[in-house]
Amino acid sequence: MCRNIHVLHNFEPAANGEEVHAAALQYVRKVSGSTKPSKANTEAFERAVHEIAHITQHLLEDLVATSPPKDREVEAAKARERSAKRFATA
């Protein structure tokens, strides 16, 4: 999976359209093997991003969470801490 696609489910505040679009774009880039499509493929590329973002938004709306939503700031702080430990110099 692409590193830039992050979990979007069960966060407070909920994922916005921009985050969903960014995840869809990363997915299409990964599947197609290109970051920028040729002119001949631009329409298909953009259509795929739009459709995947649309379906992803429906998925996020329909998923049921049994645990309380995670706080974005707390999760970001945890990620920064893990990164600092991982890349710490001796």
C-alpha positions in Angstrom: 0.0 0.0 0.0 1.1 3.5 -0.6 2.6 5.2 2.4 0.6 8.4 1.8 -2.7 6.8 2.1 -3.8 7.1 5.7 -6.6 5.6 7.7 -9.6 7.9 7.4 -12.2 6.0 9.4 -13.2 6.7 13.0 -11.5 10.1 13.6 -12.8 13.2 15.2 -13.3 15.4 13.2 -14.3 13.1 10.4 -12.3 13.0 7.2 -13.2 15.9 4.9 -13.6 15.8 1.1 -10.0 17.0 0.5 -8.5 14.1 2.5 -10.7 11.6 0.7 -9.7 13.0 -2.7 -6.0 12.9 -1.7 -6.3 9.2 -0.8 -8.1 8.5 -4.0 -5.5 10.3 -6.0 -2.7 8.3 -4.3 -4.5 5.1 -5.0 -5.0 5.8 -8.7 -1.4 6.9 -9.0 -0.2 3.6 -7.4 -2.5 1.4 -9.5 -1.7 3.3 -12.8 2.0 3.5 -12.1 2.2 7.2 -12.9 2.0 10.4 -11.0 0.9 12.4 -14.0 -1.0 10.8 -16.8 -0.4 11.5 -20.4 -2.8 13.7 -22.3 -4.4 10.6 -23.8 -5.1 9.2 -20.3 -5.9 12.3 -18.3 -9.7 12.0 -18.6 -9.7 8.3 -17.5 -7.3 9.1 -14.7 -9.4 12.1 -13.4 -12.6 10.1 -13.7 -11.1 7.2 -11.7 -10.0 9.6 -8.9 -13.5 11.2 -8.8 -15.3 7.8 -8.7 -13.0 6.3 -6.1 -13.3 9.4 -3.9 -17.1 9.2 -4.2 -17.2 5.6 -3.3 -14.7 6.1 -0.4 -16.9 8.8 1.0 -19.9 6.5 1.0 -17.8 3.8 2.6 -16.7 6.1 5.4 -20.3 7.2 6.0 -21.6 3.6 6.2 -18.9 2.1 8.4 -19.8 1.5 12.0 -17.2 2.0 14.7 -17.5 0.2 18.1 -14.7 2.2 19.6 -14.7 6.0 20.3 -13.3 8.2 17.6 -9.6 8.9 17.7 -8.3 12.5 18.1 -6.4 13.6 15.1 -3.9 15.7 17.1 -3.2 12.9 19.6 -2.6 10.4 16.8 -0.3 12.9 14.9 1.7 13.4 18.1 2.1 9.6 18.5 3.3 9.4 14.9 5.8 12.2 15.4 7.1 10.4 18.5 7.5 7.1 16.7 9.3 8.9 13.9 11.6 10.6 16.3 12.5 7.3 17.9 12.9 5.6 14.6 15.2 8.2 13.1 17.0 9.3 16.2 20.8 9.5 15.9 23.0 7.9 18.4 
